[in-house]
């Protein structure tokens, strides 16, 4: 499944996101070798990031990182980009700064180094200044316009969900000349506390990533797609082809994969790319634009919703006798009974909330009239 983002033709909609897994040219080469349609560098600034130890923590809730930007000097990235470009792949430089002129300076340097496009990191939750920028449409406009006015390559702006109106910020990015936006950057978090030591897992607030972030990012992508006519790159919790396709169906043109590389290695890139290709072949889809936004028609505002008299039923011509009792346990209305492994539903008690349908491991339940 091909896609076109910012005028760049990608062989797959899977892009590798900025992060420590793309910390230099050699790591970027691994991403291209794994089949990525494009790769974004680790975020580059005028200052080096002091590598705090520890700086990444993970548990069953996800991953927190306090990596602000690249530990390499900006000048070193000229050589690293040259190494990465040997593969012939599409390379996007992630850049950051604390002022519009400084950001434009870094952007110009990366364009001169050979980057095919730029991603402006204006929403990093570890940096107080950047978090303030992310929540202000006017500041996003100023930062973006200064870069757009000084480079010829396309510019994408990375947005945060930690704002009151992400659509407005996206509109301001577009007004400033951005060719696309990516959503979302990691939300601010504290992953957990070591209750034996009485200390947080990491010594400061950090960015939250992993599967748990996906629902937040899907909502942001859909919101932008419904209100702003600008290409979107979906970011957050992608580790399977299904994850990626969900983003495309909610309006994304491409997606970024990052934390999964930490958890599963570079081979996860290949897994997702091949999974998308297999799905696309089975569904006769050749280009992402064929499914882009198709799920948006199923979304409506809360005020527009109507209450249909739906109740839970076992699917036609099927019976449920696996004896798991999940539906009975989760039914708050006591409408489901599992007797000797056989499911029985009392329609008069069912209010059609849908929780049993969504959690049924055998997928034998449905809501209907």
Secondary structure as a PSIPRED ss2 file (coil, helix, strand):
# PSIPRED VFORMAT (PSIPRED V4.0)

   1 X C   1.000  0.000  0.000
   2 X E   0.000  0.000  1.000
   3 X E   0.000  0.000  1.000
   4 X E   0.000  0.000  1.000
   5 X E   0.000  0.000  1.000
   6 X C   1.000  0.000  0.000
   7 X C   1.000  0.000  0.000
   8 X E   0.000  0.000  1.000
   9 X E   0.000  0.000  1.000
  10 X E   0.000  0.000  1.000
  11 X C   1.000  0.000  0.000
  12 X C   1.000  0.000  0.000
  13 X C   1.000  0.000  0.000
  14 X E   0.000  0.000  1.000
  15 X E   0.000  0.000  1.000
  16 X E   0.000  0.000  1.000
  17 X C   1.000  0.000  0.000
  18 X C   1.000  0.000  0.000
  19 X C   1.000  0.000  0.000
  20 X H   0.000  1.000  0.000
  21 X H   0.000  1.000  0.000
  22 X H   0.000  1.000  0.000
  23 X C   1.000  0.000  0.000
  24 X C   1.000  0.000  0.000
  25 X H   0.000  1.000  0.000
  26 X H   0.000  1.000  0.000
  27 X H   0.000  1.000  0.000
  28 X H   0.000  1.000  0.000
  29 X H   0.000  1.000  0.000
  30 X H   0.000  1.000  0.000
  31 X H   0.000  1.000  0.000
  32 X H   0.000  1.000  0.000
  33 X H   0.000  1.000  0.000
  34 X C   1.000  0.000  0.000
  35 X C   1.000  0.000  0.000
  36 X C   1.000  0.000  0.000
  37 X C   1.000  0.000  0.000
  38 X E   0.000  0.000  1.000
  39 X E   0.000  0.000  1.000
  40 X E   0.000  0.000  1.000
  41 X C   1.000  0.000  0.000
  42 X C   1.000  0.000  0.000
  43 X C   1.000  0.000  0.000
  44 X E   0.000  0.000  1.000
  45 X C   1.000  0.000  0.000
  46 X C   1.000  0.000  0.000
  47 X C   1.000  0.000  0.000
  48 X C   1.000  0.000  0.000
  49 X C   1.000  0.000  0.000
  50 X C   1.000  0.000  0.000
  51 X C   1.000  0.000  0.000
  52 X C   1.000  0.000  0.000
  53 X C   1.000  0.000  0.000
  54 X C   1.000  0.000  0.000
  55 X C   1.000  0.000  0.000
  56 X E   0.000  0.000  1.000
  57 X E   0.000  0.000  1.000
  58 X E   0.000  0.000  1.000
  59 X E   0.000  0.000  1.000
  60 X C   1.000  0.000  0.000
  61 X C   1.000  0.000  0.000
  62 X E   0.000  0.000  1.000
  63 X E   0.000  0.000  1.000
  64 X E   0.000  0.000  1.000
  65 X E   0.000  0.000  1.000
  66 X C   1.000  0.000  0.000
  67 X C   1.000  0.000  0.000
  68 X C   1.000  0.000  0.000
  69 X C   1.000  0.000  0.000
  70 X C   1.000  0.000  0.000
  71 X C   1.000  0.000  0.000
  72 X C   1.000  0.000  0.000
  73 X C   1.000  0.000  0.000
  74 X C   1.000  0.000  0.000
  75 X C   1.000  0.000  0.000
  76 X H   0.000  1.000  0.000
  77 X H   0.000  1.000  0.000
  78 X H   0.000  1.000  0.000
  79 X H   0.000  1.000  0.000
  80 X H   0.000  1.000  0.000
  81 X H   0.000  1.000  0.000
  82 X H   0.000  1.000  0.000
  83 X H   0.000  1.000  0.000
  84 X H   0.000  1.000  0.000
  85 X H   0.000  1.000  0.000
  86 X C   1.000  0.000  0.000
  87 X C   1.000  0.000  0.000
  88 X C   1.000  0.000  0.000
  89 X C   1.000  0.000  0.000
  90 X E   0.000  0.000  1.000
  91 X E   0.000  0.000  1.000
  92 X E   0.000  0.000  1.000
  93 X E   0.000  0.000  1.000
  94 X E   0.000  0.000  1.000
  95 X E   0.000  0.000  1.000
  96 X C   1.000  0.000  0.000
  97 X C   1.000  0.000  0.000
  98 X C   1.000  0.000  0.000
  99 X C   1.000  0.000  0.000
 100 X H   0.000  1.000  0.000
 101 X H   0.000  1.000  0.000
 102 X H   0.000  1.000  0.000
 103 X H   0.000  1.000  0.000
 104 X H   0.000  1.000  0.000
 105 X H   0.000  1.000  0.000
 106 X H   0.000  1.000  0.000
 107 X H   0.000  1.000  0.000
 108 X H   0.000  1.000  0.000
 109 X H   0.000  1.000  0.000
 110 X H   0.000  1.000  0.000
 111 X H   0.000  1.000  0.000
 112 X H   0.000  1.000  0.000
 113 X H   0.000  1.000  0.000
 114 X C   1.000  0.000  0.000
 115 X C   1.000  0.000  0.000
 116 X C   1.000  0.000  0.000
 117 X E   0.000  0.000  1.000
 118 X E   0.000  0.000  1.000
 119 X E   0.000  0.000  1.000
 120 X E   0.000  0.000  1.000
 121 X E   0.000  0.000  1.000
 122 X C   1.000  0.000  0.000
 123 X C   1.000  0.000  0.000
 124 X C   1.000  0.000  0.000
 125 X C   1.000  0.000  0.000
 126 X C   1.000  0.000  0.000
 127 X C   1.000  0.000  0.000
 128 X H   0.000  1.000  0.000
 129 X H   0.000  1.000  0.000
 130 X H   0.000  1.000  0.000
 131 X H   0.000  1.000  0.000
 132 X H   0.000  1.000  0.000
 133 X H   0.000  1.000  0.000
 134 X H   0.000  1.000  0.000
 135 X C   1.000  0.000  0.000
 136 X C   1.000  0.000  0.000
 137 X H   0.000  1.000  0.000
 138 X H   0.000  1.000  0.000
 139 X H   0.000  1.000  0.000
 140 X H   0.000  1.000  0.000
 141 X H   0.000  1.000  0.000
 142 X H   0.000  1.000  0.000
 143 X H   0.000  1.000  0.000
 144 X H   0.000  1.000  0.000
 145 X H   0.000  1.000  0.000
 146 X H   0.000  1.000  0.000
 147 X H   0.000  1.000  0.000
 148 X H   0.000  1.000  0.000
 149 X C   1.000  0.000  0.000
 150 X C   1.000  0.000  0.000
 151 X C   1.000  0.000  0.000
 152 X C   1.000  0.000  0.000
 153 X C   1.000  0.000  0.000
 154 X E   0.000  0.000  1.000
 155 X E   0.000  0.000  1.000
 156 X E   0.000  0.000  1.000
 157 X E   0.000  0.000  1.000
 158 X E   0.000  0.000  1.000
 159 X E   0.000  0.000  1.000
 160 X C   1.000  0.000  0.000
 161 X C   1.000  0.000  0.000
 162 X C   1.000  0.000  0.000
 163 X C   1.000  0.000  0.000
 164 X C   1.000  0.000  0.000
 165 X C   1.000  0.000  0.000
 166 X H   0.000  1.000  0.000
 167 X H   0.000  1.000  0.000
 168 X H   0.000  1.000  0.000
 169 X H   0.000  1.000  0.000
 170 X H   0.000  1.000  0.000
 171 X H   0.000  1.000  0.000
 172 X H   0.000  1.000  0.000
 173 X H   0.000  1.000  0.000
 174 X H   0.000  1.000  0.000
 175 X H   0.000  1.000  0.000
 176 X C   1.000  0.000  0.000
 177 X C   1.000  0.000  0.000
 178 X C   1.000  0.000  0.000
 179 X C   1.000  0.000  0.000
 180 X E   0.000  0.000  1.000
 181 X E   0.000  0.000  1.000
 182 X E   0.000  0.000  1.000
 183 X E   0.000  0.000  1.000
 184 X C   1.000  0.000  0.000
 185 X C   1.000  0.000  0.000
 186 X C   1.000  0.000  0.000
 187 X E   0.000  0.000  1.000
 188 X E   0.000  0.000  1.000
 189 X E   0.000  0.000  1.000
 190 X C   1.000  0.000  0.000
 191 X C   1.000  0.000  0.000
 192 X C   1.000  0.000  0.000
 193 X E   0.000  0.000  1.000
 194 X E   0.000  0.000  1.000
 195 X C   1.000  0.000  0.000
 196 X C   1.000  0.000  0.000
 197 X C   1.000  0.000  0.000
 198 X C   1.000  0.000  0.000
 199 X E   0.000  0.000  1.000
 200 X E   0.000  0.000  1.000
 201 X C   1.000  0.000  0.000
 202 X C   1.000  0.000  0.000
 203 X C   1.000  0.000  0.000
 204 X C   1.000  0.000  0.000
 205 X C   1.000  0.000  0.000
 206 X E   0.000  0.000  1.000
 207 X E   0.000  0.000  1.000
 208 X E   0.000  0.000  1.000
 209 X E   0.000  0.000  1.000
 210 X C   1.000  0.000  0.000
 211 X H   0.000  1.000  0.000
 212 X H   0.000  1.000  0.000
 213 X H   0.000  1.000  0.000
 214 X H   0.000  1.000  0.000
 215 X H   0.000  1.000  0.000
 216 X H   0.000  1.000  0.000
 217 X H   0.000  1.000  0.000
 218 X H   0.000  1.000  0.000
 219 X H   0.000  1.000  0.000
 220 X H   0.000  1.000  0.000
 221 X H   0.000  1.000  0.000
 222 X H   0.000  1.000  0.000
 223 X H   0.000  1.000  0.000
 224 X H   0.000  1.000  0.000
 225 X H   0.000  1.000  0.000
 226 X H   0.000  1.000  0.000
 227 X H   0.000  1.000  0.000
 228 X C   1.000  0.000  0.000
 229 X C   1.000  0.000  0.000
 230 X C   1.000  0.000  0.000
 231 X E   0.000  0.000  1.000
 232 X E   0.000  0.000  1.000
 233 X E   0.000  0.000  1.000
 234 X E   0.000  0.000  1.000
 235 X E   0.000  0.000  1.000
 236 X C   1.000  0.000  0.000
 237 X C   1.000  0.000  0.000
 238 X C   1.000  0.000  0.000
 239 X C   1.000  0.000  0.000
 240 X C   1.000  0.000  0.000
 241 X H   0.000  1.000  0.000
 242 X H   0.000  1.000  0.000
 243 X H   0.000  1.000  0.000
 244 X H   0.000  1.000  0.000
 245 X H   0.000  1.000  0.000
 246 X H   0.000  1.000  0.000
 247 X H   0.000  1.000  0.000
 248 X H   0.000  1.000  0.000
 249 X H   0.000  1.000  0.000
 250 X C   1.000  0.000  0.000
 251 X C   1.000  0.000  0.000
 252 X C   1.000  0.000  0.000
 253 X C   1.000  0.000  0.000
 254 X E   0.000  0.000  1.000
 255 X E   0.000  0.000  1.000
 256 X E   0.000  0.000  1.000
 257 X E   0.000  0.000  1.000
 258 X C   1.000  0.000  0.000
 259 X H   0.000  1.000  0.000
 260 X H   0.000  1.000  0.000
 261 X H   0.000  1.000  0.000
 262 X H   0.000  1.000  0.000
 263 X H   0.000  1.000  0.000
 264 X H   0.000  1.000  0.000
 265 X C   1.000  0.000  0.000
 266 X C   1.000  0.000  0.000
 267 X H   0.000  1.000  0.000
 268 X H   0.000  1.000  0.000
 269 X H   0.000  1.000  0.000
 270 X H   0.000  1.000  0.000
 271 X H   0.000  1.000  0.000
 272 X H   0.000  1.000  0.000
 273 X H   0.000  1.000  0.000
 274 X H   0.000  1.000  0.000
 275 X H   0.000  1.000  0.000
 276 X H   0.000  1.000  0.000
 277 X H   0.000  1.000  0.000
 278 X H   0.000  1.000  0.000
 279 X H   0.000  1.000  0.000
 280 X H   0.000  1.000  0.000
 281 X H   0.000  1.000  0.000
 282 X H   0.000  1.000  0.000
 283 X C   1.000  0.000  0.000
 284 X C   1.000  0.000  0.000
 285 X C   1.000  0.000  0.000
 286 X C   1.000  0.000  0.000
 287 X E   0.000  0.000  1.000
 288 X H   0.000  1.000  0.000
 289 X H   0.000  1.000  0.000
 290 X H   0.000  1.000  0.000
 291 X C   1.000  0.000  0.000
 292 X C   1.000  0.000  0.000
 293 X C   1.000  0.000  0.000
 294 X H   0.000  1.000  0.000
 295 X H   0.000  1.000  0.000
 296 X H   0.000  1.000  0.000
 297 X H   0.000  1.000  0.000
 298 X H   0.000  1.000  0.000
 299 X C   1.000  0.000  0.000
 300 X C   1.000  0.000  0.000
 301 X C   1.000  0.000  0.000
 302 X H   0.000  1.000  0.000
 303 X H   0.000  1.000  0.000
 304 X H   0.000  1.000  0.000
 305 X C   1.000  0.000  0.000
 306 X C   1.000  0.000  0.000
 307 X C   1.000  0.000  0.000
 308 X C   1.000  0.000  0.000
 309 X C   1.000  0.000  0.000
 310 X C   1.000  0.000  0.000
 311 X E   0.000  0.000  1.000
 312 X E   0.000  0.000  1.000
 313 X E   0.000  0.000  1.000
 314 X E   0.000  0.000  1.000
 315 X C   1.000  0.000  0.000
 316 X C   1.000  0.000  0.000
 317 X C   1.000  0.000  0.000
 318 X C   1.000  0.000  0.000
 319 X C   1.000  0.000  0.000
 320 X C   1.000  0.000  0.000
 321 X C   1.000  0.000  0.000
 322 X C   1.000  0.000  0.000
 323 X C   1.000  0.000  0.000
 324 X C   1.000  0.000  0.000
 325 X C   1.000  0.000  0.000
 326 X H   0.000  1.000  0.000
 327 X H   0.000  1.000  0.000
 328 X H   0.000  1.000  0.000
 329 X H   0.000  1.000  0.000
 330 X H   0.000  1.000  0.000
 331 X C   1.000  0.000  0.000
 332 X C   1.000  0.000  0.000
 333 X C   1.000  0.000  0.000
 334 X C   1.000  0.000  0.000
 335 X C   1.000  0.000  0.000
 336 X E   0.000  0.000  1.000
 337 X E   0.000  0.000  1.000
 338 X E   0.000  0.000  1.000
 339 X E   0.000  0.000  1.000
 340 X C   1.000  0.000  0.000
 341 X C   1.000  0.000  0.000
 342 X E   0.000  0.000  1.000
 343 X E   0.000  0.000  1.000
 344 X E   0.000  0.000  1.000
 345 X E   0.000  0.000  1.000
 346 X C   1.000  0.000  0.000
 347 X C   1.000  0.000  0.000
 348 X C   1.000  0.000  0.000
 349 X C   1.000  0.000  0.000
 350 X C   1.000  0.000  0.000
 351 X C   1.000  0.000  0.000
 352 X C   1.000  0.000  0.000
 353 X C   1.000  0.000  0.000
 354 X C   1.000  0.000  0.000
 355 X H   0.000  1.000  0.000
 356 X H   0.000  1.000  0.000
 357 X H   0.000  1.000  0.000
 358 X H   0.000  1.000  0.000
 359 X H   0.000  1.000  0.000
 360 X C   1.000  0.000  0.000
 361 X C   1.000  0.000  0.000
 362 X C   1.000  0.000  0.000
 363 X C   1.000  0.000  0.000
 364 X C   1.000  0.000  0.000
 365 X E   0.000  0.000  1.000
 366 X E   0.000  0.000  1.000
 367 X E   0.000  0.000  1.000
 368 X E   0.000  0.000  1.000
 369 X C   1.000  0.000  0.000
